């Protein structure tokens, strides 16, 4: 089969290769991929790819071989899936616990934009607890996770301030329910009961300083790729006895499949909106990755195989 594989080059990070079609294990289904989306973490990994690794964690497609152990969707069922890797290909094996069936009204393009960003947003809010009436600050809100978080947190009753460098994205986040949009963390007016921080670097201590006494900061990313430096004594001048918590979306007590089914249901009910920045055939993947790196695409980039 054809698959996109890392080249190790900076100018064109992926290229097509002929690889063996994967053989599913007992608890895996073989899925014919119809669409996949790109995540920021994958673009980082493509800069220095591990030997044998192939990208692809967000896919939608058709089950062509059901799991041998009888678990998961049957043949010919349309699904959204979150494989550990390898989804930028004609076929991919996906653990049945990481699949959810799709209704007819949800197309593969929108479904492929759901997995990693949607799972992250859903699990972050589950970690944060009840949001009604709480003041919340969200940094790095321009991406897929930020859009999903904004829509879900606002619907849950949070008074949400979002940080985005883009005026255009800020307007969209306001449409999705953000009470306030600022373009740098330093412009956010605290104190906040909860901070959701995804950029790291100098923004993390700035966001922490805007936390209310005994508030919580959940650190779920480092998009700046710059380590943060914190001053212990700074807590006494601001968020005394605050909680700083690390979050990784894969550390979940709920399997991917049920959470993907929840995301699919929310989209069907009009309560969650996949934000698609560009749809292109997968033959244009290398060019799309360049545009993502140069920030010419806002919203999810989805590549189609049909």
Secondary structure, DSSP 8 states (H G I E B T S, - for coil): -EEEEE---SS--EEEEE-------TTEEEEEEEEEE--HHHHHHGGG--TT------EEEEEEE--TTS-S--TT-EEEE--SS--SBSEEEEEGGGEEE--TTS-HHHHHTTHHHHHHHHHHHHHH---TT-EEEESSTTSHHHHHHHHHHHHTT-EEEEE-S-HHHHHHHHHTT-SEEESSGGG----EEEEEE---HHHHHHHHTTEEEEEEEEE---TT-------GGGGGGSSTT-EEEE--TT--SS-HHHHHHHHHHHHHTTS----EEEEEEGGGHHHHHHHHHTT---SEEEEE--
